[in-house]
Every structure is written in C-alpha cells, then in structure tokens.
C-alpha cells in the first residue's frame, strides 16, 4: 500500500513539474565552486563545496521565491540536459534536495569534470539556466 501511495505521489509531482513553466532567476545570481578549484589535483575522497550569490537555498518541494537547490554534474555535459524537464537523478547527476551546500565524493583516479546546476523546487532549471563554469580536477 505504501508503494502505491509513493508511486502516486511521484506521478503527481512529475505531472506538476511538467506543467510548470520554468521560473526566471533573481538578477545577477551566480553559482560557483568554493572547492575544489579548477585544475586542482586532489586525493580522495573529494570534498566539494557549492557557492551561490544572489539567491537562497531551500529544500526541493518547498516553493519560496528566489530559492532553489544544487545539482552536481559529474563527467556530464550541461548541454545534453533537457532543461524544460526536472533534472534526472543518476550517479552522474546528484541532487541536493535537502538544501546541502557541500558533499564528499568517491571518484576513481584520473581526470573528472564537475559542474553545478541550480534548480527550482521541482528540480527544473531556471530560465535562463543557472550553472557554474565546468571545472576539471585530477584525482590521485
């Protein structure tokens, strides 16, 4: 029975997200990495800290003006995302829907790209999208 309610709830949320127009962000909002820095060589596990200027953080599902939450793209190209749909969750697109501003990642050795996408309460990109510059790090 609980699975049925969960499935119905997720279907309802998906329907609401699909019907909602993308929201414009606050003027002069910036999303960026506090750590690590572009080009850094790091040892795992890797602590990633998200920066935000011009808007606030709120958990997913909480509609409050000029707020949203972070999503982290790992070795994923921002241009491949469908911005008019909720961002998918995967091992390459991490959601921080509780309003987290940092995470610790276990990444394989080698080069990796990271990019932050800031999204609204329904995991949809703002219009225009708010995303950081893509950075490259090397994990030893």
N, C-alpha and C positions, 0 to 999 in steps of 0.2 A: 504494500500500500504506500509506504514512504517513497519507493522508487517511482510510483505513478505520480505522486504529488511533485516530486523533484523534476520528473520529465515534463509535466505540465507547466511548472514554473519556468523551466529553462526555455520551453517553447514560447511562453508568453513574453519573456524578456527578449528573446530573439526577434519576435514579431514587433515589439515596441521599438527595438533598436533599428530594425529595417525601415520602419515607418517614419522615424525621426530624421529631420534634416540635420545636416552637420552644423555645429554651432561655431560662430566666429570666436577666436581667442581674444583676450584683452590686448590692447595695443602695446607694442614694444615688449611682448613676452619673449623670454629666451630660455631654452633648455640646453643644458651643457653637462659635461663630466667634471666633477671635482677631482675624482681619482678613478682609475689611473690616467696618466697623461698620454696623449698621442705619442706613439713611438717608444713607450716605456717597455723595458724588459723586466718581467716580474716572475716571482716564484709562486706556485700555487699553494693553497687556494688564493684566489684573486678577490680582493675587496673592491667593489665598485660603488662609488658614491655619486648620486644624481644631484644636479643643481637646477634650480628654477628661479627665474626672476620675472616678476610682473603678474603672476597668478598664484593661487594657493593650492594646497593638496587636500583632497577629500577622498574617502574610500569609494570604490566602484559602487554603483547603485544609489549613491547619495547625490541628488541633484541640488547643487548650490552654485550660484553664479560665480564665474571666473575661477573655477576649480577643476581639477582633474587628477589623474594618477599616471604613473610612469609605466612604460613597457620597454623592455630591453631586447634589442635585436642582436643576436649573436651569429656572426657569419651569414647574415641575411641582407639582401639589398632592399632598401626602403622603397625603391621604385617598383618593386614587384607586389607591394601590398595593395589590396582593394580598399581604398580609403573611405568609400561610402558604405562599408560594412564594418561590424565590430571586428577588431583585430583578433585573429585566431590565437589560441594558446598552443604552444608546442615546446619542444626542447630548444628551439631556435628563436622563439618569441615568448619571452617571460613576462607575465602580468604581475603588477604590484598593486593589486586592487584593495589592499588594506591601507594604502597610503604610505608604504615604505619608501624611504629615500636612500637606502643602500642595501646591498646584498653581497654575499660571498659565493663565488663561482668556483667549481672544479672544472678546469679546462685542460684539454690534452696539451702536451708540449707542442710548440710551434707558434705560427702567426695566427691571430684571430682579429676579426673586426667587431666593433661594438658600436651601437647607435641607440639613442633613446628616442622614443616616440611618446609624446604626452597626449593623452586621450581623455575624453569626457566620461561622465558617469556610466555610460553604456559601452565603454571600450571603443568608441568611434573617434577617429581622428578629427581634430578641429579643422575648420576651413577658413583660411589656409592652414595646412598641417603645421604642427609644432614638433620639430625634431632637431636633435643635436647634429653637429658635424660628426661624420663617421670617424672613429679613431681605430688605429691598428696597434695592437700590443703583441709582444712575444712572450710566451710562457716557457720558462726553462724547467 
